[in-house]
Amino acid sequence: MELKQKMSWILAVGMGLMIISTWSETAVAASPGSQLYQKACKKCHGELGQGKKSKADSGQFKYPPIHEIPEEDLLVAMAAYKEMWQKKSYEKNEKRMAKSAGRLSDEEIKAVIAFISLQLGREEE
């Protein structure tokens, strides 16, 4: 194979990989989990799930990071918060999270958790 043909082939493969990468990033950004995260979680837990520090004590989180929490643990926590909302059994500091979880269906919770686990957990890599 001539150098010119090799270069054309490498360029074609590279362009194909860029197209696939852009398509998959667009698909994730448009996923129901991503949209729900932007609407229900981002304000407190941050763009990348990194959490938000307390203004009173910068060594503490007001809203904890969630991007490295295992999927199963997120599911258990969200189910507990949803139940708190339904039973109105939350403490003052749990109300915002209980309200957010309580407004989501079980399928929406699964979609948000999948987005957090599959996308936000990889952002820092």
Protein Blocks (a to p, Z undefined) as FASTA:
>chain_A
ZZklmmmmmmmmmmmmmmmmmmmmmmmmmpmklmmmmmmmmmmnojnonopadfklmmbc
fbdcfklgcfklmmmmmmmmmmmmmnopacfklmmmmmmmmmpcfklmmmmmmmmmmmmm
mmmZZ
